[in-house]
Amino acid sequence: MKPILKRFLHFPSWGHPAIINPDEPTSEAQSPLQRAVAFACIACFAALTFIYWAARPLVARLGVWWAEVLVYAIIPVTVAFVILYRSCWQREMAGRRRVFSVLLVSCAIFAGVLLAMGVLISLAWFGSMAIRPGVGGR
């Protein structure tokens, strides 16, 4: 079989041939970097949720708002930082550049987690308001 014909072996359901290169990884396969970032996102979300749930009574005793924010921010960012630093994230860089790069990505992950938690809380509040009896219509 000629190499050009090997590319047209797969025909999707709608009838148009798809170009497939047998050397390319499938779309389901993730690179180690993608896995590390996804794992850091999930771990940051879990750490923030657990810290807020477990340490809320102790942190509330501090009475200083910036200390509370600092406690809730440092632990999830540290979890994401450790996961990314031990992964294959930019191993070619050394020293401070790599640390600052990983720290910047960890902070971006934390910001994304905060945004996602805000959306989830808003959806939960909206859902609870929508299903409450006696509110709204008749």
N, C-alpha and C positions, 0 to 999 in steps of 0.2 A: 504494500500500500504506500502511496506517495505521502510525504510528510504534510503536504497541503491538505490532503483529504482527512488526515487524522484530526484536524481541528473541527471538522463538521460531523463528528460522530454522535453528538448529543442534539436531539431535537426537542425543544420545549413543547408544551401542550398547545400553544397557539400556532404552531406550524413554522415559525421562523427558526432557522438554524442558529445555534449559539456557538460562538468561537470559544473553544476550550483549549488551553495549553496544558498538556499533561504535566509539565514541570512546575506549574504554579500551584501554591497551596489552595485548598478549598476555602470558601468564605467562612466556613464554620471554625477553621483553625485560627487561633489567636497567637500573636507573637508573645514572647515572654514579657515584653514591655507592656503590652496591653493588659495582660493578666495581672501584672504588678500594680498598674494604675487602678484597674477595676477592684482588686483586692484592697488597695489603700482606701478607695472610696467607701467600700462596704465597711471596712474596719473603722474608719473615721466616723461614719454614721453610727455604728454600734457603740463606739467609745463615747460619743457625745450623748447618745441616748442613755447609756448606762451611768455615766457620770452625773448627768442631770437627775436621773432617778435615784441613785444611791447617795450622792453627796449633797443633794439640795438642802436637807435640814442643817448640815454642818456649814455649808457655804452661806446660808441665810443668816447665820449668827455673826458673820463677819461685819455685816452692816454697811460695808463700803461697796458701792456699785461697781467700781472699776476692778476691785479685787475679785468680785464674783465673776465678772466677764473674763478676767484673766484666768481664773481656775477653769472655767468652762471652755476656754479657747486653747489653753496650752496642752492639755492632755490629748484631745483629738488630733491636733497638729503634730504633736510628738509621735503619736501612733502612726500617722501617715508618713512622717519623715523617716522613721525607722524602717518601715516596710519598703519605701522607695530607695533609701540609701543602701539597704542590703540587697536590692534587686540589681538588674542590669541597667539601671537608669544612668546613662551617660558615663560609663566606666572610663571612657577615653579622657575625660576631664579629671584633673587631680586637684586636691587641696581645697582652697576656699571657693573657687569657682563652682565646683561640684556641690559643695555644701549649700551655697547660696542658691544654686539652681534647684536643688531638691527642696530646700526650704520654701522657695517661691512656689513651686508646684504643690507642695503640701498646703500652703496657705490658700492657693486657688481651689484645691480640693475641699478644704474646710468651708470656703465661701460657697461653693456649689452645694455642699451638704446643708449649710444653713438655708440656702435658697430652696432646696428640695424639702426640707423640714417645714419651712414656711408654707409652701404649696400644699403639703400633706395636711398640715394643721388647718389651713383655710378650707380645704376640701372636706375635712372631717366636720368642721364647724358648719359649713354650708349644708352638708348632708344631714347633720343633726337638726338644723333649723327647718329643712325641707320635709322631714318625716315627723316633726312634732305635731301632734293632733291639736286642732283648734286654731292653728296659725294659717293665715292666708285666706283662702276662699270661704265658702259657706259655713 
